[in-house]
Amino acid sequence: MIEKVADNWRLRGQRYRLEGEVCPHCGAVIFPPRDICPECGKPAKEPKPLSGRGEVYSFSTVYSPPEGFEAYVPYTVALVKLEEGPMVTAQLTDVAPDEVEIGMKVEMVTRKLRARGEEGTIIYGYKFRPML
């Protein structure tokens, strides 16, 4: 259990605030954070808070979920292009699957992802909903 607590603590910035990085060498905005910039190959460790706003680039509705997600069917997973440039894969919330469209403006929200273990530990993270 200690390892899982450490994982959640270390990843809290990207899971709850959508925190990425900006490469000081080429200016690329990176998400999720990495040690090396995928654009120029140089070290990139400068934190950058992302707005959490973007648009649906592509999407798919899940009807046959992986184990642990059966209660959420059907749900839509989207590739969201953030205003800052990176693409993020995330579940959409607060929208029916038949209402999702490519180009739909969305914003990040923190929501329950699933419950884990016998104790039912709730795991939170980011999802996207249509902008109001």
MDTraj code that builds the backbone (N, CA, C; nanometers):
import mdtraj as md
import numpy as np

residues = "MET ILE GLU LYS VAL ALA ASP ASN TRP ARG LEU ARG GLY GLN ARG TYR ARG LEU GLU GLY GLU VAL CYS PRO HIS CYS GLY ALA VAL ILE PHE PRO PRO ARG ASP ILE CYS PRO GLU CYS GLY LYS PRO ALA LYS GLU PRO LYS PRO LEU SER GLY ARG GLY GLU VAL TYR SER PHE SER THR VAL TYR SER PRO PRO GLU GLY PHE GLU ALA TYR VAL PRO TYR THR VAL ALA LEU VAL LYS LEU GLU GLU GLY PRO MET VAL THR ALA GLN LEU THR ASP VAL ALA PRO ASP GLU VAL GLU ILE GLY MET LYS VAL GLU MET VAL THR ARG LYS LEU ARG ALA ARG GLY GLU GLU GLY THR ILE ILE TYR GLY TYR LYS PHE ARG PRO MET LEU".split()
xyz = np.array([
    [0.0825, -0.1205, 0.0000],
    [0.0000, 0.0000, 0.0000],
    [0.0863, 0.1261, 0.0000],
    [0.2023, 0.1234, 0.0651],
    [0.2895, 0.2403, 0.0707],
    [0.3296, 0.2848, -0.0693],
    [0.3591, 0.1897, -0.1574],
    [0.3973, 0.2238, -0.2940],
    [0.2847, 0.3001, -0.3643],
    [0.1605, 0.2580, -0.3449],
    [0.0471, 0.3240, -0.4099],
    [0.0291, 0.4663, -0.3582],
    [0.0473, 0.4872, -0.2273],
    [0.0372, 0.6212, -0.1712],
    [0.1452, 0.7101, -0.2320],
    [0.2671, 0.6563, -0.2445],
    [0.3762, 0.7339, -0.3039],
    [0.3458, 0.7679, -0.4491],
    [0.2903, 0.6730, -0.5252],
    [0.2530, 0.6996, -0.6645],
    [0.1522, 0.8136, -0.6719],
    [0.0486, 0.8083, -0.5898],
    [-0.0538, 0.9129, -0.5909],
    [0.0045, 1.0475, -0.5519],
    [0.0939, 1.0502, -0.4535],
    [0.1556, 1.1758, -0.4100],
    [0.2414, 1.2354, -0.5214],
    [0.3236, 1.1512, -0.5859],
    [0.4146, 1.1980, -0.6902],
    [0.3394, 1.2486, -0.8127],
    [0.2253, 1.1897, -0.8442],
    [0.1510, 1.2244, -0.9654],
    [0.0389, 1.3246, -0.9414],
    [0.0285, 1.3796, -0.8219],
    [-0.0850, 1.4671, -0.7899],
    [-0.0946, 1.5893, -0.8806],
    [0.0183, 1.6473, -0.9209],
    [0.0153, 1.7656, -1.0068],
    [-0.0491, 1.7375, -1.1414],
    [-0.0108, 1.6296, -1.2058],
    [-0.0691, 1.6010, -1.3362],
    [-0.2090, 1.5418, -1.3252],
    [-0.2419, 1.4733, -1.2165],
    [-0.3749, 1.4126, -1.2021],
    [-0.4821, 1.5122, -1.1604],
    [-0.4472, 1.6078, -1.0744],
    [-0.5487, 1.6960, -1.0170],
    [-0.5432, 1.8388, -1.0685],
    [-0.4297, 1.8816, -1.1225],
    [-0.4173, 2.0185, -1.1704],
    [-0.3770, 2.0257, -1.3169],
    [-0.3609, 1.9114, -1.3808],
    [-0.3159, 1.9050, -1.5203],
    [-0.1887, 1.9875, -1.5380],
    [-0.0877, 1.9509, -1.4613],
    [0.0399, 2.0202, -1.4648],
    [0.1346, 1.9485, -1.5608],
    [0.1882, 2.0215, -1.6557],
    [0.2826, 1.9662, -1.7517],
    [0.4184, 2.0294, -1.7336],
    [0.4930, 2.0374, -1.8423],
    [0.6243, 2.1006, -1.8420],
    [0.6410, 2.1795, -1.9702],
    [0.7337, 2.2729, -1.9664],
    [0.7725, 2.3450, -2.0867],
    [0.9230, 2.3243, -2.1035],
    [0.9636, 2.2939, -2.2244],
    [1.1052, 2.2725, -2.2521],
    [1.1749, 2.4082, -2.2588],
    [1.2781, 2.4299, -2.1764],
    [1.3484, 2.5574, -2.1789],
    [1.4347, 2.5747, -2.3043],
    [1.4541, 2.4685, -2.3794],
    [1.5388, 2.4730, -2.4987],
    [1.4608, 2.5065, -2.6256],
    [1.3443, 2.4416, -2.6438],
    [1.2692, 2.4635, -2.7682],
    [1.1309, 2.5226, -2.7452],
    [1.0861, 2.5322, -2.6181],
    [0.9573, 2.5914, -2.5869],
    [0.8386, 2.4971, -2.5990],
    [0.8607, 2.3692, -2.6288],
    [0.7506, 2.2736, -2.6417],
    [0.6802, 2.2562, -2.5073],
    [0.5468, 2.2499, -2.5112],
    [0.4678, 2.2218, -2.3921],
    [0.4450, 2.0711, -2.3906],
    [0.4730, 2.0084, -2.2756],
    [0.4755, 1.8628, -2.2648],
    [0.3757, 1.8146, -2.1595],
    [0.2975, 1.7140, -2.1951],
    [0.2107, 1.6458, -2.0985],
    [0.1943, 1.5027, -2.1431],
    [0.2104, 1.4065, -2.0525],
    [0.2497, 1.4231, -1.9135],
    [0.3964, 1.4625, -1.9029],
    [0.4387, 1.5117, -1.7845],
    [0.5781, 1.5519, -1.7667],
    [0.6738, 1.4362, -1.7959],
    [0.7870, 1.4682, -1.8556],
    [0.8902, 1.3686, -1.8885],
    [1.0266, 1.4270, -1.8560],
    [1.1246, 1.3420, -1.8477],
    [1.2608, 1.3897, -1.8217],
    [1.3231, 1.4524, -1.9452],
    [1.2840, 1.4033, -2.0629],
    [1.3431, 1.4478, -2.1890],
    [1.2324, 1.5010, -2.2803],
    [1.2561, 1.6139, -2.3431],
    [1.1601, 1.6730, -2.4366],
    [1.1463, 1.5829, -2.5596],
    [1.0237, 1.5457, -2.5974],
    [1.0050, 1.4614, -2.7154],
    [1.0307, 1.5366, -2.8465],
    [1.0356, 1.6690, -2.8412],
    [1.0587, 1.7488, -2.9620],
    [1.2071, 1.7655, -2.9937],
    [1.2879, 1.8009, -2.8906],
    [1.4296, 1.8301, -2.9175],
    [1.5273, 1.7343, -2.8506],
    [1.4771, 1.6491, -2.7602],
    [1.5628, 1.5503, -2.6963],
    [1.6490, 1.6024, -2.5827],
    [1.6248, 1.7239, -2.5393],
    [1.7035, 1.7821, -2.4299],
    [1.6242, 1.7750, -2.2989],
    [1.6918, 1.7902, -2.1845],
    [1.6219, 1.7845, -2.0554],
    [1.5121, 1.8918, -2.0457],
    [1.3976, 1.8495, -1.9925],
    [1.2845, 1.9420, -1.9763],
    [1.2213, 1.9161, -1.8407],
    [1.2445, 2.0037, -1.7458],
    [1.1899, 1.9831, -1.6115],
    [1.1251, 2.1080, -1.5551],
    [1.0910, 2.2049, -1.6390],
    [1.0278, 2.3276, -1.5919],
    [0.8769, 2.3067, -1.5831],
    [0.8181, 2.3064, -1.4619],
    [0.6737, 2.2844, -1.4481],
    [0.5928, 2.3922, -1.5199],
    [0.4794, 2.3522, -1.5762],
    [0.3898, 2.4470, -1.6431],
    [0.2461, 2.4062, -1.6140],
    [0.1712, 2.4901, -1.5413],
    [0.0294, 2.4618, -1.5214],
    [-0.0442, 2.4785, -1.6545],
    [-0.1282, 2.3826, -1.6867],
    [-0.2062, 2.3898, -1.8101],
    [-0.3470, 2.4383, -1.7780],
    [-0.4104, 2.5033, -1.8719],
    [-0.5418, 2.5643, -1.8491],
    [-0.6512, 2.4613, -1.8269],
    [-0.6357, 2.3420, -1.8840],
    [-0.7410, 2.2409, -1.8745],
    [-0.8502, 2.2610, -1.9777],
    [-0.8331, 2.3571, -2.0675],
    [-0.9322, 2.3810, -2.1729],
    [-0.8795, 2.3269, -2.3056],
    [-0.9722, 2.2754, -2.3852],
    [-0.9314, 2.2232, -2.5150],
    [-1.0521, 2.1844, -2.5973],
    [-1.0288, 2.0990, -2.6956],
    [-1.1393, 2.0525, -2.7789],
    [-1.1206, 1.9049, -2.8125],
    [-1.2333, 1.8390, -2.8366],
    [-1.2309, 1.6968, -2.8707],
    [-1.1701, 1.6822, -3.0097],
    [-1.0614, 1.6067, -3.0163],
    [-0.9918, 1.5815, -3.1425],
    [-1.0431, 1.4520, -3.2051],
    [-1.0713, 1.3530, -3.1211],
    [-1.1260, 1.2243, -3.1629],
    [-1.1901, 1.1605, -3.0402],
    [-1.2770, 1.0614, -3.0598],
    [-1.3404, 0.9963, -2.9449],
    [-1.3937, 0.8591, -2.9826],
    [-1.4201, 0.7801, -2.8791],
    [-1.4794, 0.6477, -2.8962],
    [-1.5638, 0.6186, -2.7737],
    [-1.6754, 0.5512, -2.7926],
    [-1.7612, 0.5137, -2.6813],
    [-1.7350, 0.3680, -2.6464],
    [-1.7152, 0.3420, -2.5171],
    [-1.6813, 0.2086, -2.4680],
    [-1.8087, 0.1375, -2.4226],
    [-1.8316, 0.0190, -2.4799],
    [-1.9449, -0.0650, -2.4420],
    [-1.8988, -0.1946, -2.3760],
    [-1.7751, -0.2355, -2.4007],
    [-1.7146, -0.3553, -2.3393],
    [-1.5923, -0.3083, -2.2608],
    [-1.6122, -0.2733, -2.1342],
    [-1.5050, -0.2104, -2.0562],
    [-1.4056, -0.3102, -1.9984],
    [-1.2882, -0.2596, -1.9593],
    [-1.1949, -0.3435, -1.8853],
    [-1.2489, -0.3687, -1.7443],
    [-1.1932, -0.4679, -1.6773],
    [-1.2360, -0.5038, -1.5426],
    [-1.2278, -0.3827, -1.4494],
    [-1.3338, -0.3648, -1.3723],
    [-1.3389, -0.2548, -1.2772],
    [-1.4153, -0.1329, -1.3276],
    [-1.4492, -0.1303, -1.4559],
    [-1.5194, -0.0156, -1.5136],
    [-1.6581, -0.0528, -1.5662],
    [-1.7062, -0.1729, -1.5316],
    [-1.8353, -0.2209, -1.5825],
    [-1.9522, -0.1302, -1.5444],
    [-1.9472, -0.0691, -1.4280],
    [-2.0571, 0.0139, -1.3787],
    [-2.0735, 0.1442, -1.4573],
    [-1.9755, 0.1811, -1.5377],
    [-1.9781, 0.3106, -1.6053],
    [-2.0223, 0.3023, -1.7516],
    [-2.0491, 0.1823, -1.8014],
    [-2.0833, 0.1617, -1.9428],
    [-2.2203, 0.2203, -1.9734],
    [-2.2428, 0.2814, -2.0888],
    [-2.1406, 0.3219, -2.1845],
    [-2.0735, 0.4517, -2.1386],
    [-1.9462, 0.4666, -2.1717],
    [-1.8760, 0.5908, -2.1436],
    [-1.7879, 0.6251, -2.2631],
    [-1.7592, 0.7529, -2.2753],
    [-1.6838, 0.8015, -2.3906],
    [-1.5440, 0.8435, -2.3480],
    [-1.4465, 0.7979, -2.4244],
    [-1.3069, 0.8352, -2.4044],
    [-1.2676, 0.9216, -2.5236],
    [-1.2015, 1.0333, -2.4958],
    [-1.1662, 1.1265, -2.6030],
    [-1.0178, 1.1583, -2.6032],
    [-0.9706, 1.1933, -2.7191],
    [-0.8386, 1.2524, -2.7357],
    [-0.8656, 1.4021, -2.7408],
    [-0.8181, 1.4734, -2.6391],
    [-0.8454, 1.6167, -2.6255],
    [-0.7181, 1.6937, -2.6596],
    [-0.7303, 1.7882, -2.7513],
    [-0.6183, 1.8772, -2.7844],
    [-0.6310, 1.9996, -2.6949],
    [-0.5348, 2.0140, -2.6031],
    [-0.5369, 2.1259, -2.5095],
    [-0.5014, 2.2561, -2.5799],
    [-0.5472, 2.3684, -2.5257],
    [-0.5160, 2.5003, -2.5828],
    [-0.3658, 2.5215, -2.5973],
    [-0.2879, 2.4642, -2.5050],
    [-0.1429, 2.4821, -2.5065],
    [-0.0731, 2.3903, -2.6067],
    [-0.1473, 2.2947, -2.6648],
    [-0.0897, 2.2086, -2.7674],
    [-0.0890, 2.0597, -2.7421],
    [-0.0539, 2.0114, -2.6204],
    [-0.0495, 1.8664, -2.6003],
    [-0.1859, 1.8003, -2.6183],
    [-0.1821, 1.6726, -2.6516],
    [-0.3039, 1.5914, -2.6615],
    [-0.3117, 1.5039, -2.5369],
    [-0.4317, 1.4892, -2.4826],
    [-0.4562, 1.4137, -2.3605],
    [-0.5698, 1.3155, -2.3872],
    [-0.5528, 1.1924, -2.3443],
    [-0.6610, 1.0945, -2.3517],
    [-0.7316, 1.0941, -2.2176],
    [-0.8647, 1.1071, -2.2203],
    [-0.9397, 1.1106, -2.0952],
    [-1.0850, 1.0750, -2.1200],
    [-1.1503, 1.0346, -2.0134],
    [-1.2930, 1.0066, -2.0193],
    [-1.3696, 1.1385, -2.0205],
    [-1.4797, 1.1424, -2.0954],
    [-1.5682, 1.2585, -2.0934],
    [-1.6761, 1.2339, -1.9885],
    [-1.7235, 1.3403, -1.9268],
    [-1.8268, 1.3303, -1.8258],
    [-1.9304, 1.4397, -1.8495],
    [-2.0463, 1.4243, -1.7890],
    [-2.1548, 1.5225, -1.7982],
    [-2.2033, 1.5415, -1.9414],
    [-2.1915, 1.4376, -2.0247],
    [-2.2379, 1.4447, -2.1629],
    [-2.2747, 1.3032, -2.2085],
    [-2.3864, 1.2915, -2.2785],
    [-2.4285, 1.1618, -2.3325],
    [-2.3404, 1.1264, -2.4518],
    [-2.3111, 0.9974, -2.4714],
    [-2.2258, 0.9573, -2.5834],
    [-2.2719, 1.0097, -2.7197],
    [-2.4017, 1.0176, -2.7413],
    [-2.4518, 1.0632, -2.8722],
    [-2.4468, 1.2151, -2.8894],
    [-2.4054, 1.2880, -2.7851],
    [-2.3942, 1.4336, -2.7935],
    [-2.2504, 1.4798, -2.8204],
    [-2.1540, 1.3878, -2.8150],
    [-2.0132, 1.4223, -2.8325],
    [-1.9848, 1.4467, -2.9801],
    [-1.9094, 1.5519, -3.0089],
    [-1.8719, 1.5856, -3.1463],
    [-1.7250, 1.6257, -3.1520],
    [-1.6608, 1.5960, -3.2628],
    [-1.5243, 1.6437, -3.2849],
    [-1.5295, 1.7963, -3.2909],
    [-1.4371, 1.8611, -3.2218],
    [-1.4352, 2.0074, -3.2154],
    [-1.5083, 2.0628, -3.0947],
    [-1.5805, 1.9783, -3.0198],
    [-1.6530, 2.0235, -2.9010],
    [-1.5541, 2.0817, -2.8005],
    [-1.5837, 2.1994, -2.7488],
    [-1.4998, 2.2650, -2.6480],
    [-1.5237, 2.1965, -2.5131],
    [-1.4136, 2.1613, -2.4450],
    [-1.4219, 2.0918, -2.3172],
    [-1.3272, 2.1546, -2.2157],
    [-1.3521, 2.1234, -2.0876],
    [-1.2667, 2.1701, -1.9795],
    [-1.2425, 2.0555, -1.8824],
    [-1.1263, 2.0573, -1.8183],
    [-1.0903, 1.9537, -1.7240],
    [-1.1648, 1.9703, -1.5923],
    [-1.2058, 1.8571, -1.5357],
    [-1.2641, 1.8528, -1.4026],
    [-1.2020, 1.7342, -1.3286],
    [-1.1957, 1.7416, -1.1962],
    [-1.1475, 1.6305, -1.1157],
    [-1.2686, 1.5487, -1.0734],
    [-1.2632, 1.4189, -1.1024],
    [-1.3757, 1.3303, -1.0726],
    [-1.3251, 1.1942, -1.0275],
    [-1.4146, 1.1158, -0.9736],
    [-1.3842, 0.9779, -0.9352],
    [-1.3552, 0.8980, -1.0620],
    [-1.2433, 0.8257, -1.0616],
    [-1.2110, 0.7373, -1.1733],
    [-1.2606, 0.5960, -1.1452],
    [-1.2341, 0.5478, -1.0217],
    [-1.2762, 0.4130, -0.9843],
    [-1.2504, 0.3935, -0.8356],
    [-1.2976, 0.2808, -0.7829],
    [-1.2663, 0.2405, -0.6459],
    [-1.1723, 0.1209, -0.6546],
    [-1.0769, 0.1138, -0.5615],
    [-0.9769, 0.0071, -0.5666],
    [-0.9722, -0.0671, -0.4334],
    [-0.9574, -0.1989, -0.4429],
    [-0.9350, -0.2823, -0.3253],
    [-1.0597, -0.3088, -0.2449],
    [-1.0418, -0.3948, -0.1444],
    [-1.1533, -0.4348, -0.0586],
    [-1.2092, -0.3173, 0.0212],
    [-1.1232, -0.2215, 0.0549],
    [-1.1678, -0.1059, 0.1332],
    [-1.2449, -0.0063, 0.0475],
    [-1.2375, -0.0217, -0.0844],
    [-1.3064, 0.0711, -0.1733],
    [-1.2397, 0.2064, -0.1819],
    [-1.1068, 0.2093, -0.1756],
    [-1.0323, 0.3343, -0.1858],
    [-1.0686, 0.4035, -0.3168],
    [-1.1122, 0.5268, -0.3094],
    [-1.1547, 0.5999, -0.4288],
    [-1.0341, 0.6662, -0.4925],
    [-1.0186, 0.6430, -0.6218],
    [-0.9100, 0.7025, -0.6991],
    [-0.9694, 0.8163, -0.7818],
    [-0.9169, 0.9364, -0.7637],
    [-0.9619, 1.0530, -0.8376],
    [-0.8620, 1.0877, -0.9472],
    [-0.9064, 1.1591, -1.0449],
    [-0.8195, 1.2045, -1.1522],
    [-0.8957, 1.3006, -1.2418],
    [-0.8383, 1.3310, -1.3570],
    [-0.9035, 1.4269, -1.4450],
    [-0.9930, 1.3581, -1.5476],
    [-1.1012, 1.4271, -1.5785],
    [-1.1913, 1.3933, -1.6886],
    [-1.2191, 1.5270, -1.7568],
    [-1.2892, 1.5253, -1.8683],
    [-1.3266, 1.6486, -1.9358],
    [-1.4771, 1.6532, -1.9542],
    [-1.5338, 1.7724, -1.9426],
    [-1.6777, 1.7930, -1.9649],
    [-1.6945, 1.9068, -2.0648],
    [-1.8109, 1.9137, -2.1288],
    [-1.8350, 2.0247, -2.2215],
    [-1.8264, 2.1584, -2.1479],
    [-1.7683, 2.2576, -2.2146],
    [-1.7607, 2.3904, -2.1541],
    [-1.9000, 2.4534, -2.1541],
    [-1.9287, 2.5219, -2.0472],
    [-2.0607, 2.5853, -2.0333],
    [-2.0656, 2.7187, -2.1033],
])
top = md.Topology()
chain = top.add_chain()
for i, resn in enumerate(residues, 1):
    res = top.add_residue(resn, chain, resSeq=i)
    for name in ("N", "CA", "C"):
        top.add_atom(name, md.element.get_by_symbol(name[0]), res)
traj = md.Trajectory(xyz[None], top)
